[in-house]
Amino acid sequence: MQNYIRKRAVKIAHHILQSSDTVRRTAEVFKISKSTVHKDVSERLPRINKELADQVKSVLDKNKAERHLRGGEATKKKYADENGSIKLD
């Protein structure tokens, strides 16, 4: 594994731990794909630092468990008018 990939994986891990960002948001911040973020934290990071990888995994598992709530909020915002009431078709 090349050194810049190791450094990126560790930077991504620290970012996720500090911000509790999702894989999607982390990918936006680092300007890389979601697949790259996922591969860095799930495959590469455990080979670099197992303890750090376990901490990141717990944050991502929490995000995954809560994603249905975030999705519901996005849909609610999408269909809400400027007064906050839901528009029905």
Summary of the structure (lengths in Angstrom):
residues: 89
radius of gyration: 16.6
end to end distance: 53.6
largest distance: 54.4
contacts: 226
relative contact order: 0.13
helix: 79%
strand: 2%
